[in-house]
Amino acid sequence: MKPYLLIIALPMVFAACTDKPADEALEAAQPATTAPAEAVPAPAPAIARTASVEGAEVFFIAPADGATVSNPISIEFGIAGMDVVKAGNNQPNSGHHHLLIDTGLPDLGLPIPADEHHVHFGDGSTSTEISLPPGEHTLQMLLGDHMHIPHNPPLTSAQITIMVE
């Protein structure tokens, strides 16, 4: 059968199968058109997270929670159960410190941001001096792996509050 004959005969076939006239039968047989679907962003690819050692912890050696301090503020980071290494070093059971200032935890499935609230110590340091404006501030530590991604489960310190004079 030639294609043009199929086009002409199709409405009659649909009409024979229904009690509708040929034009209505053809319209009913065509797929319904719908508005284009909204673009749905693809989910972000999962980033592999390095396992942390069971029982490992990070904590502040100084300053103490509730301390009143003056600038420059000396901060000393503690770690137990894992090693501190430079960023980029994929040594097992290790990571490097990140200091969170006046903020909560970032998205734990993504690399830790680097800004005034998320200070990286990718050089493997375990102490620093910072200056903060006078007033109350919160500090928290978060260990990141060689790619600055929090471990699974994440190693975080308790959030402490300090008063800067």
PyMOL commands that set and color helices and strands:
alter all, ss='L'
color gray80, all
select helices_A, chain A and resi 3-17+22-29
alter helices_A, ss='H'
color red, helices_A
select strands_A, chain A and resi 57-62+68-69+73-80+83-84+94-101+118-120+127-130+135-144+160-164
alter strands_A, ss='S'
color yellow, strands_A
deselect
rebuild
show_as cartoon
